[in-house]
Every structure is written in structure tokens, then in C-alpha cells.
């Protein structure tokens, strides 16, 4: 119970945390203290200790990358900053796995995602052409709306009262999903939009493969038929014609790739930086390129292996639950393909908390069984479109 309280306070505290901290402020220090305390308390759970053992290769990958970075003249302070997101994720998953009543943790996290989205929309001066919520509330780029969509879908499909998961039958969740979707598209974040689309497609395919293939065929034909219209929309809405931003990010990826080709096995190590457009950068707006650059093939493999092992726990889940979990994971992983959200300290901790609490809740859900089986969803259920 204490673990759950500490985790919930930490999740609520993220609402006031800065996305780009300038030093350690009192609120950041309090957040880090709560995160650490939640992790320590979570270790009282056997399931949490098991997850920590599964993630133990991460410690080896981090130590190896720090050693490599020091040998290649990396900055010690930057190496510590590079290590922090991975440690926070590990602490988060232990805390989430060890918290009692994990469903309440997921519910509070959903509330935080909705509040974050509402703040982004409230601060927008208008919804006209060229307006983006990121201009007035940059925290929205962290990607919490994607986490909220996953949580809404999971909570609806694992309802202890046996209520139907369809959005039309759950007005509150319908409003929540509406706010989250509006905030995603109002941000004009290519990463979040890409994450939402891929997550929705993967979820729908895993649930109903034949129907999803038919829908995909119709969508592809529509894109071909009205390609000029969609190209114009992409240039005006998704900023596909903004060559400055795209060029800078391609230069980052090229620099990271060149370093990886020089050190393919071990990478450049943590603490490494490169010069792009006159600035020394320690990150890349692409998570895959970042890991190949700093960890190389060996370190990246050590980081990926535990996630595969954790994902295999979903084998005992139902088809719908497995589809929701995998689709949600795809959406949050696809987002950092075009941004550096994987470096956001409080976001990776929330990822860990949600992953740990989800595993605990699904295990408890399987044990208690459904009180009353939900009726089959109609073919046109809008819930299919939400990962």
C-alpha cells in the first residue's frame, strides 16, 4: 500500500516537472527521491525482484558503455545523464510491479495523461492554420497522450464489473479518448501521429487480421486515388516541406551512423557528443540511431533482450489483451523515431511504472477471472481504432 501511494504521488508530480530541467530543482529532487523510494519498496515483491533480474543485462550494457565512453574521451557528466533514463525505467518497472492494486496506479496515470493533454489544448491561443500546441506547451511532445490511449483501452477491456469495452457504451472513456486524440493532432507532432497510427494498426491486426487487411487495402487505394490531396495536407499540416528541421535531423542521424560504422561492436560509449550545425549534441532525434551510436551492436542487444523476455509474459494473456499491450508498446516506441522523447527523465519512469503495473494487473485479472463475460463487440466498434 505504501509503494502504491509513493508511485501515485510521483506520477502526479510529473504534471509540474519541466521537460528540459536546468539543474536539480526542489521538485525534481522530490521526484527522484519518490522514484527511488518507490523502487526500493517495490523490491519487497517477488514479482518485482524477478523483473529486476530480467533487466540485469541493462546494468552490464550501461557499465560497458560508460567504460567505452571514458576510453574515448567522453564527458563524465554527460555519461551520467545518458545513464539516467535507463535507471529510471528500471526503477519504474520495479515500483509498478510491486505496487498493490495496480489498476488504481494505471487509472491515476491515465488521469495525468488527460490533464497533460487538456493543459496543452487550454494554452493554445487558437486552432487556426499554422497553430500548434507545442508552441505554448512543449511538454506535450513527451508523448503522454499515447500512453493515455493505451491505458484507456486496457482498462476498458479488463473491467472488473464486466462492462462492455466499446467506447459508445463508456461515455467517460469516449470523452477521454477524444481529448487525447485532439491533443495528438493539435501538437502536429509527426512522432506522436506516427505512433498512434502504427499502434492502432498493430492492435487492430492482432485482434482481427482479416478485417484489418481488408481495411488496409481500402486505405491504400484511397491514398492512391487522392494522393495529391494528401501530399498537400502533409506539407501544410505535418510540415513535410520544412527542410530546415528535417535536414538538421538527418545530419544528426548521419553523424551517429558514421560513428557507428567506425565502432560497430561497442559504439562511441556514453558521454559521447558530436558537432551538428555548430552545436555539440549528445542525442539524436531517432532512438535506433542513438542506441547504435552510443551502445553499438553488443550494448543494443543487451538492452533489447530483457524487453523480449518481459514481452513473453503476455503469452498467457488473451488475444485482445495481448493485442492492446503490443499495440501500446509499438505506439510509444514509434514516437521516438522522430524525436528525442526517450531522453525525457520523467517519461521513461512513467513507461516503467505503466509496464510494471500492467503486468501485475493482467496477472491479477487472469487469476480472478471475468465476473461476467462481456458481449462480443460489433464489427464497427470504434474501440478498434484506439491502441
N, C-alpha and C positions, 0 to 999 in steps of 0.2 A: 504493500500500500504506500509506503514511504517512497519507494522507487517511482511508482506511478505519479505521485504528487510532484516530485522533483522534475520528472520528464515533462509533465504538463506545464509547470511554471517556465521551464526552459523554452518550450515551444511557443508559449505566449510571449515570452521576452523577445523572440526574434522579430516581432512586429515593430519594435523600436530600435533595432540594431541597424547600423549603417552598412551598406553593401560594400563600400570601399573604406575601411577604417584607416584613420590617421593615428596610429599608435593604439595603446591599450587604454580605453576609457573605462570609467566605473561600470557601465552597463555591459561592455564586452568582457571585463574581468568577472562580473557576476555570471554572465552566460557561460564562460569557460569553466567557472567553478561548479555551476549546476551540471554542466555536461560531464565533467569529471566525476562528480559525486554520483550522478545517475549511473555512470558506467561501473563504479565501484560497488554500488548497491545491487546493480543488475547481476554481478558475478555470484550473488547468493543463489541464483537459479542455475540448475544443472543444464537446462537448455541454452542459457546464455553462455555458460562456460564452453559448451560444445561449439557454439558459433564462433567463439573467440579462438578455439583451437583450429577450426576450419580456416579462419582468416590469418593464422600464424605465418603463412608464407609471405604475407604483406610486410611483416616486420623484416624478414630476410631481404625482400626487394628494396625496402627503404634503406636498410643499413648498407646494402651493396651500392645503391645509387648515391648515398652520401659519401661513401668511400671513393667511388669513381669520381664524383664531383670535386672532392678535395684534391685528388691527384691531378685533376685537370684545371686547377686554379679556379674552382667555383667559389662563390661567396657563401660564407658560413651562415650569415643571417638569412640569405635567400634560400639556402638549403633547408633551414628550419621552417621557413614559410611554405616551401614546397611540400614538406612532410605533413604539415598541419591538417590538410583536408583528409588525408588517408587515416590519420589517427582519429580525427573527429568522426569519420564514418564508422570506424571500428567501435569507438565508444558508444556511438548512437545505436548501433545494431545490438550491442550487449544490453544497453539500457532498455531499448524497446522490447527485446526478447525477455528480459527479466521483470518487466512491469506487470503487475496484476491487472486484471480487467483490461486487456489490450484494446478491446473495442472502444472504450472511452478515450484512450490515447489517440486512436485513429479519428474519432469524432472531433476532438479538440483540434487536431491538426487540420481537419477539413475546415473548421471554423476560421482558423488562422489563414488558410489559403483564400477563403472567401473574403475576409476582411482586407487582406492584401490587395485583392482584385478590386474591391469597392473603393479603396483609397486611390488606386491608380485611375479609376474612372472619375471619381469625385474631383480630382485635381486637374483634370483636363479642362481647358478653357472652352472647348467646343469639339464637335465631331465632324467638322468640315474637312475638305480635301487637304492633304498635307499635314494633318494633325496626328500626333502620336502620343500615347500616354507616357512613353519613355522620356519625352521632353520635360515633363513636370514631375515624374515619379520613376526614377531609373531603377528602383528596387524591383520593379515588375519583371525586369529582364532575368532575374534569378530563375524564374520558371515555376513558381509555386502553383499557378493555375493548372499546370499539367498534373502535379501531384494531387490537387483537389479533384480533378476529373477521375483519376484512378480511385481515390478514396470513396467518392460518391458511388461509383459503380460497385466497388467491393462491398460497401456497407449495405447497399440495396439488395444485393444478391445473397447476402448472408444475414438476413434479418431474423433475429430470434423469435419474433412474433409471427413469422411466416407470411408477411405481407408480400404482395406481388411486387417484383422489382421494376416493372415498367414505369417509365417516367410519368406518363399520364395518370398513373394510379398513385403517384407520390408527389403531390404539388410542391412540397418544400424542396425536394431534391430537383424537381424541374426548375424551380427558381434558382437554385444553387448552380446547376449546370449552365443555365442561361447566363448568369453573371460571369462565370468562369470563361465561357466561350467568348462573350463580348470583350472581356479583358484581354484575351489572347489576340483577337483580331484588332482591337484598338491599339495594342502595343506595336503592331506592324513588325513583330519580331519574326524573322524568317525561321529561326531555330525553333521557336515555340509552335509556329504554324506547321512546320515540317514534322515536329514531334507529335503534334495532335493527329495529323493525317496518318502518319505511319502507325501510331498506336491504335487508332481506330480501325485501320485496315487489318492489322495483325489480329486484333481482338475478334473482329467480325469473321475473319478467315478461319481462325481456330474454332470458333463456335459453329459456323455454318459454311464449310468450304465451298460447296456447290453454288449456294446463293451468292457468296462473295465473288466468285469467279465470274458469274453472270453480270453482277453489278459492275465489276471492274471492266468487263468488255464494253458495256454500255457507256461507261465514263470515258474510256479511251476513244470510242467512236465520237462521242460528243466533243472531246478535246480536239480531235482532228477536224471535225466539221466547223467548229468555231475557233480555230487556232488563233486567228488574227485578233479576235476579241480578247482572248485570254492573254495573249502577248501584251496587248495594250494595258490590260488590267495589271499585269505583273510589273510593267515599267512604272505605272503611276502609283500602285499600292505597295508592292513589295520592293520597290526601289531597285529593280533589276538593272536599271540603267545608271545607277550611281557608281561610276567606275572608280572613284577615289577610294571608297570604303572597300570595294571588292579587290582592287589592286593591292591595297595595303595588307589585306588578309592573305592574299595569295603569296605576297612576298614573305610573310611570316611562315607560311607552310613550306615554301621553297627553302628558306633558310634552315628550318627544322629538318627537312628531308635531306639536305646536303650534309648536315652534321650526322644524321643517322647513317648515311651511306659511308661516312668516314669511320664511324664506330657502331656497326650494326649489331654487335652482340650485347654490349653494355651501355650504349648510348653516351650522352655527354655528362650524365650524372646530375643529381640535384644541386641547385645553386648556379647552374649554367645560365647564361644570357646570350643574346645576340643583338646586333645593331640593325634596326629597321627604321628607315625614314628619320634617321638622326636620334633615335631613342633606343636605349638598352632595354630589351624586353625579356621577361622571364616566363612568358606564357605564349600560347598560340591559340587563335580562335578556331581551334579544331582539336578535340580531345584525343583522337587517334594519333595525329601528328605529334602532339605534345608528349604522349607516352613513348612513342618510338624515339623521339629526340632525347628525352631525359632518362629513360629506362632501358632502351634497346629491346632486342627480342627476348633476352633472358628475363629481364625485370618485368616486361609487359606480360610474359607468360605466367610469371609468379603472381602477378596481380589478377589475371583473368581466371586462373584455375580455381581459386576458392569461390568465386561467383558462380561458376558452373556447378560446383558441389552444392552450394546453397540452393540454386535453382532446381536441382534434382529432388529436393524435398517436396516440390509441387507434384510429383508423380502420384502421390496419394490423394491429391485434391480432385474434385470433379472437373469435368471438361470445361464448364463455364468458369469456375473459379481459376483454373489454370490459364484460360484464355485472358481473363481480366488481369491477372498478375503479370503474365508475359507481355501483354499489350501495354500495360502501365510501365513496365521496365523499358520497353522499346521506346516509348514516348519520351521518358526522361533521359535516356541515353542518346537519342537522336538530337535533342535540343543542343547539347554542347558541340555538335558537328560544326555549327556556325558561330559559336560564342565561347566565352571562357567561364561559363557558369560553374564548371567543375572546380574552380578555384574559390568559390564563394563559401566562406567558412561555415556559416550557419546553415546553408542549404545542404551541404553534404552530411551534416549532423542530422538534419531532418530526414534525408534519404535513409540514413541508417536506422533512425527511430521507426520510420514507417515500415522499412523492410523487416525489422525485428518484431514489431507489434503485429504486422500482417501474418508472419509465420506463426506466432503464438495464437492469434485469433483463429486462423484457419485450422490449426491443430485442435483448439477447443471446440470449434464448430463441428469438426468431424466426430469428436467424441460425444458431444451431446446430441448430435443428430438434429434433423429438422423437426420442429414440433408439429408442423403441418406442411406437407409438400405444396410448394407454390404451383399454381396452374401454369400450363405451357404458355409461353409468350406468343403473341400473334406475329405473323411474318413481318408486319410493318412496324414493329416496336422500335421507337426512336432510341431505345437504350443501346441498340446495336451500334449506333454511331458514336458512342461515348466509350473510350477505352477504360 
